[in-house]
């Protein structure tokens, strides 16, 4: 599955809506919640930041996967929207 995502062979709708917007957003929210809990329990700042930013490699991978899937589905109305929305989503997920 990972190789297919990397090559852009997974349908764009699945990569964008299910994996990026659905599962990755949930993972980012959980990561942020765990980081906040760590801060509240007195953990060091570096540990809280590590927990919070742990999903960034996945986010970057999914950003690339969306762009590659969109390149394969140029005629799709979702292609241009997904490219722009995925970059915005990535920026928001880095901040939160």
C-alpha positions as CSV (number, residue, x, y, z in Angstrom):
1,X,0.0,0.0,0.0
2,X,2.8,2.4,0.9
3,X,4.5,1.9,-2.5
4,X,1.2,2.4,-4.3
5,X,0.6,5.6,-2.4
6,X,4.2,6.8,-3.2
7,X,3.7,6.1,-6.9
8,X,0.3,7.8,-7.0
9,X,-1.6,4.6,-7.9
10,X,-4.2,4.8,-5.2
11,X,-7.4,6.7,-6.3
12,X,-7.2,10.4,-5.4
13,X,-10.5,10.4,-3.6
14,X,-9.3,7.7,-1.2
15,X,-5.9,9.3,-0.6
16,X,-7.3,12.7,0.0
17,X,-10.6,12.2,1.8
18,X,-10.1,8.9,3.7
19,X,-6.4,8.9,4.5
20,X,-5.5,12.5,4.7
21,X,-8.6,14.3,5.8
22,X,-10.0,11.4,7.8
23,X,-7.3,9.2,9.4
24,X,-4.4,11.6,9.4
25,X,-6.4,14.4,10.9
26,X,-7.6,12.1,13.7
27,X,-4.0,11.0,14.3
28,X,-2.9,14.7,14.5
29,X,-5.7,15.5,16.9
30,X,-4.7,12.6,19.1
31,X,-1.0,13.6,19.0
32,X,-1.9,17.1,20.0
33,X,-4.1,15.9,22.8
34,X,-1.3,13.6,24.1
35,X,1.2,16.5,23.9
36,X,-1.1,18.8,25.9
37,X,-1.6,16.0,28.5
38,X,2.2,15.6,28.7
39,X,2.6,19.4,29.3
40,X,-0.1,19.3,31.9
41,X,1.6,16.5,33.8
42,X,4.8,18.4,33.9
43,X,6.7,16.7,31.1
44,X,9.6,18.5,29.6
45,X,9.0,20.8,26.7
46,X,11.0,18.7,24.2
47,X,8.9,15.6,25.0
48,X,5.7,17.5,24.4
49,X,7.0,19.0,21.2
50,X,8.2,15.6,20.0
51,X,4.8,14.0,20.7
52,X,3.0,16.9,18.9
53,X,5.2,16.9,15.8
54,X,5.5,13.1,15.6
55,X,2.9,12.8,12.7
56,X,4.8,15.3,10.4
57,X,6.6,12.6,8.4
58,X,3.2,10.9,7.7
59,X,1.7,14.3,6.8
60,X,4.5,15.0,4.4
61,X,4.1,11.5,2.9
62,X,0.4,12.0,2.4
63,X,0.9,15.4,0.9
64,X,3.2,13.8,-1.8
65,X,0.7,11.0,-2.3
66,X,-2.1,13.4,-2.9
67,X,-0.1,15.4,-5.4
68,X,1.0,12.2,-7.3
69,X,-2.5,10.8,-7.4
70,X,-3.8,14.2,-8.6
71,X,-1.2,14.1,-11.4
72,X,-2.7,10.8,-12.6
73,X,-6.2,12.1,-12.4
74,X,-5.8,15.5,-14.2
75,X,-9.3,15.4,-15.7
76,X,-10.9,14.9,-12.3
77,X,-12.5,17.9,-10.7
78,X,-11.0,16.9,-7.4
79,X,-7.4,17.1,-8.7
80,X,-6.9,20.9,-8.5
81,X,-9.0,21.2,-5.3
82,X,-7.0,18.4,-3.6
83,X,-3.7,19.9,-4.4
84,X,-4.6,23.3,-2.9
85,X,-6.5,21.8,0.0
86,X,-3.7,19.4,0.8
87,X,-1.1,22.1,1.1
88,X,-3.4,24.2,3.3
89,X,-4.1,21.1,5.4
90,X,-0.4,20.3,5.8
91,X,0.2,23.9,7.0
92,X,-2.6,23.7,9.5
93,X,-1.4,20.3,10.8
94,X,2.1,21.7,11.4
95,X,0.7,24.6,13.4
96,X,-1.7,22.4,15.5
